[in-house]
Amino acid sequence: MSLKQRIIMHEGYRSTPYLCPNGKITIGYGFNLSDGINEDLAGVILDYQIARARRELMSVFTTVDIQAMGPIRVEAMVEMIFNLGLPGFRSFKKMIHRIKNRQWHRAAAEAINSRWAMQVGDRATQIAHQIETGELL
C-alpha cells in the first residue's frame, strides 16, 4: 500500500469542514484550514475551478459552437460561472438566449440589468463589455 493510500485510509475523506480532535478546522483528507492556504495551493484550486466552469459552460451551450464566439466572450461567461455558480449563470435565461442568437449588445444589456451587476459593479461592466465586443476592456 502506498503512502497516499495509507493516509487516505487513516484520515478518511470529508467534503465539508469539520473540527479535528485538536480543534482545527479541517477538510478533505485531514487538510488543516485553520492556518489558511498558500498562494501555490490557491492557484491549483483556482485552475481546477476555472476548468470546471469551462466544462459547465459547455453544458449550457450544447447545440452551439461556443469556440466560434471567440475566446474573450467564452472567458467572460466562464468568469460569470466562476462567480455565480452554474445555477446562478443559468438564471440569466434572456442573456443566454441572446448569446445563442449572437445578439451581443442585447446579451450584454441583460448582464448589466441585473442584481448581480449591482453586486459586483465594475466586474459586471467589464464582463458585459467582453460579451458585447469580444474584446477586453
N, C-alpha and C positions, 0 to 999 in steps of 0.2 A: 504494500500500500504506500502511495506517495505521501509526502509531507502535506500537500494540498488536501488530499483525501482524508488524512488523519485530522487536520484542522477542521474540515467540514463536518466530519463525524463528531468531533468533540464540541465544537461551537454550536452547530445547528444553524439553520437559516431563519432569520426573522425579517419580513419585508417592511415592518413598521418599527419605529424607535421604541426601545424598552430600557429599563434600568437594569444593569448587570448587578451581580451580588455586591460589587464595590460602589454602587450608586452612580455609575457613569451612564450617560445616555449612549446607547449602543444600537447598531443596526446591521443588517446583513449577516455576515459570518463573524460576529464579535467585533465589528468595527466601532471604535470609540469615537463618538461625535463630540464629546464634551470639550475637546481641545480644538475643534474646528477641523478644516482640511487645508492642505497646502495648495498652492496655485497649480502645481502639476496635476494633482488629482482632480481639482476643479475643472481643468482643461479636458481631462479624459471624460469626465461626466458631461461636460458641455458638448464634446464631439459626439457622444452617444445620443444626447438629447436632440441635436441637430439632425443626425442620421434618422432617428425615429420620426421627427417631424417631417422629414422628406418622404419617408415611407407613408406616413399618414396623409400627406398631401396627395399622393398617388391614389389613395382610396376615395378621395373626394372627386377627382377628375378621371374617372375610369374610362370614359369614352372620348377624352380629349388628349391630344398630344401636348402635354404641358411644356415640353422642351422647346416646342415651336413658339411659345410665348416669349422666350428669351430668358437668360439666366437671372437678370435683375428682378423681373416680375416673379419668377419662381422663388427667388430668395426672399422677396417681400412676403409672399404667402407662407413660406417656411417660418419666417420670423413671427408672423401672426400666430401660427400654430404653436410655436415655441412659447409665446407669451400667453395665449388664451387657452391652450389645450385644444385637442381636436373637437370636442363638443362645442366649445366656445366659437371656434372658427366656423363650424358647420351652421351655427346660428345666424351667420351672415348670408342668409339664403339669397337675398336680392343681389348682393355683391358677387356671390359665386355664379349666379345666373348671368350677370353682366360679363364676368370674366369668360365664361364658357362661350359667350357670343362676341367676344373681343370688343366689348364696349368699354374701353379702358377708362374714359373720362367718367362715365356713369358708375363704373365699379369703384373708382377712387372716391367719388362723392358718397357712395354707400358706406365706405370705410370711415370717412370723415364725419358723416352724420350719424354718429353712434355714441353710446355711453362709453364704450371702450376708448374712443378718440379723446373724450373729455378726461378720462382717467390717465391716459398715457401721454397726452399733449403732443410735444414735438416729435415723438417717436411715430405717432399716427400720421402726422403731416409728412414725414419722410417716407413712410411705407406707402401712403396713398400716392405720393409723387412717383415712387418706383412703379407702382401698378399702372398709373396713368401713362407714364412716358417710357418705361422700360430703362430708365437711367437713374443713376444715383443723384441725390440732391447735393 
